[in-house]
Amino acid sequence: MTNFYIFIFRAILKTVFAVILSRFFHPDLNLAYVAGLGILLVGLAYIFEYLRNKKSNGT
């Protein structure tokens, strides 16, 4: 899988997860906040992947 396909897969998965989370806890939340939550989740996935790879490489 190329990096682009991984990004698309993560973006779709995190968007669905953000919608489910926001509708479960705050049903009246604005769509812009849900999109921000999705972007935050995708960003955190890449940050944690970077930290995991950095730790496993020993540097």
C-alpha positions in Angstrom: 0.0 0.0 0.0 1.3 3.4 -0.9 1.3 6.3 1.6 -1.5 8.0 -0.3 -3.8 5.0 0.2 -3.0 4.8 3.8 -3.8 8.4 4.2 -7.1 8.0 2.4 -8.0 5.0 4.5 -7.1 6.8 7.8 -9.1 9.9 6.7 -12.2 7.9 6.0 -12.0 5.9 9.1 -11.3 8.9 11.3 -14.2 10.8 9.7 -16.6 8.1 10.5 -15.2 7.7 14.0 -15.5 11.5 14.6 -19.1 11.6 13.4 -20.0 8.7 15.7 -18.2 10.2 18.7 -19.7 13.7 18.2 -23.2 12.4 17.6 -23.0 10.1 20.6 -21.7 12.7 23.1 -22.9 16.0 21.6 -25.8 15.5 19.1 -26.2 19.3 18.5 -22.6 19.9 17.6 -21.8 22.0 14.5 -20.4 20.2 11.4 -17.3 22.3 11.5 -16.3 21.0 14.9 -16.9 17.4 13.7 -14.6 18.1 10.8 -12.0 19.6 13.1 -12.2 16.5 15.3 -11.6 14.3 12.3 -8.6 16.3 11.3 -7.3 16.2 14.8 -7.7 12.4 14.9 -5.8 11.9 11.6 -3.0 14.2 12.8 -2.7 12.3 16.0 -2.5 9.1 14.1 0.5 10.4 12.1 2.2 11.9 15.2 1.9 8.6 17.1 3.2 6.6 14.1 6.2 8.9 13.9 6.9 8.5 17.6 6.5 4.7 17.4 8.9 4.5 14.4 11.4 6.9 16.1 11.4 4.7 19.2 11.8 1.4 17.3 14.7 2.7 15.3 16.6 3.5 18.5 17.3 7.2 17.7 
